[in-house]
Amino acid sequence: MIQPAEAKKIDARMNRLIGQIEGVRRMIHSNRPADEVVQQILASRQALSKIGMAVLKEGILNTPASQKNKIARMIEKVFGV
C-alpha cells in the first residue's frame, strides 16, 4: 500500500515522465539527431527506474512484518535475486 502523500509525489514524477516521453516522440517526428533522442530515452528510463524504486520502498515500508515472504518476492522481482 502506498501512503497518500507518497502517491502524490509518485504521481508528480509520473507526470514529468509522461512529458519526457512525449518530448521524445516530438524529437523523433522532427528528425532530431539520434544521439539526442537516445539521450532523452536513457533519461526517461532512469526516471522510470526511480519511480519503480519509490513504489518498492513504499511497498516494503508499508507491508507488515508478518508478511516477510511478500517483501522477499517484491525484492526478487525487482532485483532478480
C-alpha positions as CSV (number, residue, x, y, z in Angstrom):
1,M,0.0,0.0,0.0
2,I,1.3,3.4,-0.9
3,Q,0.5,6.2,1.5
4,P,-1.4,9.2,0.0
5,A,1.4,11.7,0.5
6,E,3.9,9.4,-1.3
7,A,1.3,8.6,-4.0
8,K,1.1,12.3,-4.7
9,K,4.9,12.5,-5.1
10,I,4.9,9.5,-7.3
11,D,2.1,10.9,-9.4
12,A,4.1,14.1,-10.0
13,R,7.1,12.0,-11.1
14,M,4.8,10.1,-13.5
15,N,3.5,13.3,-15.0
16,R,7.1,14.5,-15.6
17,L,8.0,11.2,-17.2
18,I,4.9,11.3,-19.5
19,G,6.2,14.8,-20.5
20,Q,9.6,13.4,-21.2
21,I,8.2,10.5,-23.3
22,E,6.0,13.0,-25.3
23,G,9.1,15.1,-25.8
24,V,11.0,12.0,-27.2
25,R,8.1,11.4,-29.7
26,R,8.3,15.1,-30.8
27,M,12.0,14.8,-31.3
28,I,11.6,11.7,-33.5
29,H,8.9,13.4,-35.6
30,S,11.1,16.5,-36.0
31,N,14.1,14.4,-37.2
32,R,16.4,15.3,-34.3
33,P,19.8,13.6,-34.3
34,A,19.7,10.1,-33.0
35,D,22.2,10.8,-30.2
36,E,19.9,13.5,-28.8
37,V,16.9,11.2,-28.9
38,V,18.8,8.3,-27.3
39,Q,20.0,10.6,-24.5
40,Q,16.4,11.5,-23.7
41,I,15.3,7.9,-23.9
42,L,18.0,7.0,-21.4
43,A,16.9,9.8,-19.1
44,S,13.3,8.5,-19.3
45,R,14.4,5.0,-18.4
46,Q,16.3,6.4,-15.4
47,A,13.2,8.4,-14.3
48,L,11.0,5.3,-14.6
49,S,13.5,3.3,-12.6
50,K,13.4,5.9,-9.8
51,I,9.6,5.7,-9.8
52,G,9.8,1.9,-9.5
53,M,12.2,2.2,-6.6
54,A,9.9,4.7,-4.8
55,V,7.0,2.3,-5.3
56,L,9.1,-0.6,-4.0
57,K,10.2,1.4,-1.0
58,E,6.6,2.2,-0.1
59,G,5.7,-1.4,-0.5
60,I,8.4,-2.5,1.8
61,L,7.7,0.2,4.4
62,N,4.0,-0.4,4.4
63,T,4.0,-4.2,4.5
64,P,3.5,-5.7,7.9
65,A,6.5,-7.7,9.3
66,S,4.2,-10.7,9.4
67,Q,4.3,-10.8,5.6
68,K,8.0,-11.1,5.1
69,N,7.5,-13.5,2.2
70,K,5.7,-10.8,0.3
71,I,8.6,-8.4,0.8
72,A,11.0,-11.1,-0.3
73,R,9.0,-11.7,-3.5
74,M,9.0,-7.9,-4.3
75,I,12.7,-7.7,-3.9
76,E,13.2,-10.8,-6.1
77,K,11.1,-9.4,-8.8
78,V,12.9,-6.1,-8.9
79,F,16.5,-7.3,-8.5
80,G,16.2,-10.8,-9.9
81,V,17.7,-12.4,-6.9
